[in-house]
Structures are given as structure tokens and as C-alpha cells.
Amino acid sequence: TLVENDETALRAAYRNVEDDRAAFVCADVRTWRPDQPVDHVVTNPPFHSGRASDPELGRAFILAAADMLKPKGQLWLVANRHLPYESTLEDAFRNVQTLTPNPSFKLFHATSPKPRRKG
């Protein structure tokens, strides 16, 4: 399932993904949830609100991913190097690895989301 809040981007994904198993949902991933928990979430979360940098958007994506995943689920996340997502990942997942030493971006692999209290 591909979830995208921007209809133009969702249409582009639809044109580019040639897999009959793919489903496309126009929704805000911070509030959308799948019918059943999932095995994997792959994301490159936005970090701008308008023109201003807003790392809280990415943090919200991380927490939403943790809520969507099965107990042994996996998150794959790419982010610009300057974004401070490490502590949110550590708070939300039992295992977190940074997989790429790159001057421009970071690739995280996080597994086994920690249960969170709702409300």
C-alpha cells in the first residue's frame, strides 16, 4: 500500500509502480492506519511545512510507522543528514541501525516497535 497526501505525487506513483498487488491511498500517514498491522514501512518523510524546515513532521511519521507495524515489523527510513531523528527512533523501536555513511543523507533500519500508550 502506497500512502501519499499529495494527489499529484500519488498519481505519479500510480504511473510508476507496475505491480498489481500495489494499492494506492491518498491520506495523511500521520493519521491513516491500515486495516491490519504491516510487516514493513518504507519512507522518506517530508521535513518542510511550507518553506520552513519542520523535523516534527518526520518524527510524526516515525511514530505513525511504529503504530502500523507488526511486533517484529521493520521501518526503512531515509532522511537528510541534519535531521535529528535518532532519539525518536530509539524511543519507538527496540533496534535501530544507521546503514549508510553518507555526507548528505542517513538510511535507518528500525525493527520491533515498542508498544506505546494511546491517549
N, C-alpha and C positions, 0 to 999 in steps of 0.2 A: 504494500500500500504506500503510495506516494502522497504525502500531505504537504500542501503548499497554500499559503494565504493569498498569494497574488495570482489572479486568474490568468494573466499573460504568461507568467512563468509555468503555471500548471499546464497550459496549452502547449508550451514548448516541450515540457517533459512528455506529454502525451505523444507528440510527434516523434520524439527521440527514443522512447522506450518501446522496443519491439518484442514484447513478451505478453502473451495472452493472460498470464497469471497476474499481471500488474493491475492494481486498482488505483484510481486517482480521486483524491478528496480535496476539495477547496475548503480549508478550515485553518484556524489558528491552532497550531500544535500545542500551545500553552494551555489550552482548554479542551481540545479534542482528545478523546480516548477511543482506542479500538474496542470492538465488541469483546475480544478475548486478549489476554496478555500475549506479547510477541517475543520472539527469540532474539531479534536484532533491531537496533535503531542505528541508522547511518545519517549523520547530519553535518552540515556546515552552517551553523546558526548565524542569523544576522546579528550585527552589533551596532547598527545605526538606527536611531529614531529620528527620522528626517535627516538632517545633516550632522547631528550631534552623535558622537560615539556613546553607546549605552551598553556596557557589559552586562547589565541586568537582564537584557534580552537573552543572551547566551546562557546565563545562569538559569533562567526560567526554562529554557529548552532542556538543559541537563536534568533538572528536577522532573520535568514532564516525561522525559525519556525513562528515568528511573521508575516512575509510576506506571509506565506502559509495559515494562519488561517482565518476563517470567523470572522466577527466583534465580536462575542461572543465566539470565539474559545478558546480552553484550551490547555495549554502546561503542560506536566508532565515531569520533568527532574530530573534525579539522578546524583549526582556529588560527587567526593571526597571532604571531609570537607575543605581542604585547598584551593580549587579553588574559586577565587573571582568573582562569577557570579551575586551577588546581585544587584549591580548598573546597570549592563546591563539589567537584568530582569526588574528592576524598570523603566528604560528608555524605554523599549519596550512594557510593559504591564501596564494596569491600576490597576490590582490587583495581588499581589504576596504573597504567603504564603510559609513558610518553615514548612513542615509537620512532620518531624521526628527528635527528639533529639537523635542523634547517634554520637558516637565519631569518626566514620570512614567516614560517608557519609552524604549528605544532600539530601532531597527529596523536590523539589519545585513544587508547583501548581500555574501556572500563567494564568490569564484569560483576555480576552478583549484586544487584541493587539492594541497599539496606532498606528495611521497612521504615516508612515514615508515618507519623501520626497525622491524621487528616483533621483539618479544622483548626 
